[in-house]
């Protein structure tokens, strides 16, 4: 779990990559805004999500994944 203070004047990008020995999904929670499932498989997949904020706030990022999944998350503003 991690926290980030974000501004309202620019979009927030959430970039997720993952791979797994069998098809599965990981859950990425970006609270208090949203959470979403990302599919993972034997080929590395990349997903990019954009969030636009109306006011500055502190966001909490958490990833739930099986131990066999290799994943990375990058939050950028």
For each residue, the residues with C-beta under 8 A, 3 or more apart:
1: 60 61 62
2: 60 61 62 75
3: 58 59 60 61
4: 58 59 61 75
5: 56 57 58
6: 12 53 56 57 58 59 77
7: 10 53 56 77
8: 53 54 55 56
9:
10: 7 77
11: 50 51 52 77
12: 6 50 51 52 53 59 75 76 77
13: 48 49 50 51 74 75 76 77
14: 28 30 48 49 50 51 61 73 74 75
15: 46 47 48 49 73 74 75 76
16: 26 28 38 46 47 48 49 71 72 73
17: 44 45 46 47 71 72
18: 26 38 40 44 45 65 69 70 71 72
19: 40 41 42 43 44 45 69 70 71
20: 23 24 40 41 42 66 68 69 70
21: 42 68
22: 41 42 68
23: 20 39 40 41 42
24: 20 39 40 41 66 68 69
25: 37 38 39 40
26: 16 18 37 38 40 63 64 65 66 69 71
27: 35 36 37 38 63 64 65
28: 14 16 35 36 37 38 61 62 63 73
29: 34 35 60 61 62 63 64
30: 14 33 34 35 51 59 60 61
31: 34 35 59 60 61 62
32: 57 59 60
33: 30 51 59
34: 29 30 31 51
35: 27 28 29 30 31
36: 27 28 49
37: 25 26 27 28
38: 16 18 25 26 27 28 45 47
39: 23 24 25 45
40: 18 19 20 23 24 25 26 45 65 69 71
41: 19 20 22 23 24 45
42: 19 20 21 22 23
43: 19
44: 17 18 19
45: 17 18 19 38 39 40 41
46: 15 16 17
47: 15 16 17 38
48: 13 14 15 16
49: 13 14 15 16 36
50: 11 12 13 14
51: 11 12 13 14 30 33 34
52: 11 12
53: 6 7 8 12 56 57
54: 8
55: 8
56: 5 6 7 8 53
57: 5 6 32 53
58: 3 4 5 6
59: 3 4 6 12 30 31 32 33 75
60: 1 2 3 29 30 31 32
61: 1 2 3 4 14 28 29 30 31 73 75
62: 1 2 28 29 31
63: 26 27 28 29 71 73
64: 26 27 29
65: 18 26 27 40 69 71
66: 20 24 26 69
67:
68: 20 21 22 24
69: 18 19 20 24 26 40 65 66
70: 18 19 20
71: 16 17 18 19 26 40 63 65
72: 16 17 18
73: 14 15 16 28 61 63
74: 13 14 15
75: 2 4 12 13 14 15 59 61
76: 12 13 15
77: 6 7 10 11 12 13
